[in-house]
Amino acid sequence: ELKVEQNPLFLSMQEGKNYTIYCNYSTTSDRLYWYRQDPGKSLESLFVLLSNGAVKQEGRLMASLDTKARLSTLHITAAVHDLSATYFCAVDVLQGAQKLVFGQGTRLTINP
Amino acid sequence: DVKVTQSSRYLVKRTGEKVFLECVQDMDHENMFWYRQDPGLGLRLIYFSYDVKMKEKGDIPEGYSVSREKKERFSLILESASTNQTSMYLCASQTGLVYGYTFGSGTRLTVV
């Protein structure tokens, strides 16, 4: 059974600091996604990582994928309050049909 | 942009009622999914469909059924709602390998 594990699950940080969220998964996959969720809202797509070594950046967020290590990271640079949200990674697998398996989510709180 | 529309943002239903949650996508995608999201349990796959009239059980199909009569519409059915089905329900459409998955705005269902 595929497992997707994120850590940390909760992260409280100060504005201006850097931090990294880790996403490990237990089976072979070349496709990994990062989503953001604000309280009471749906999932907003942040990054689509489609191959080993893929790196994508948008503003203060940067995501990378190492398929050999089965690890993706989401790095936050010089955090600002607006980045407070829950972040999910999800792995795309073929189990009968194509489907997404999610990590538990990381609740990020950025304090002024 | 792909649009995935869930017909209701909030629903309150009584125990034992039959409940229909509707999801419509506007891009002729083949793959559609229903997830439920609960605090501490993350997102769990209920059912998915990879074509009209085709469906597959996800990880937690008990108490649910689905219907896909037309490609754009994927309905989740609670045959006899119970209080443990109180949850946030999210529909997704697979946008393709490059763009990933697009989620609807979610339906928060309360069963009383």
Interface residues (C-beta under 8 A of the other chain):
Chain A: R31 Y33 Y35 G40 K41 S42 L43 S45 V48 L50 F88 A90 D92 G96 A97 Q98 K99 L100 V101 F102 G103 Q104 G105
Chain B: N31 F33 Y35 G42 L43 L45 F48 Y50 E56 G58 L90 A92 Q94 L97 V98 Y99 G100 Y101 T102 F103 G104 S105 G106 R108
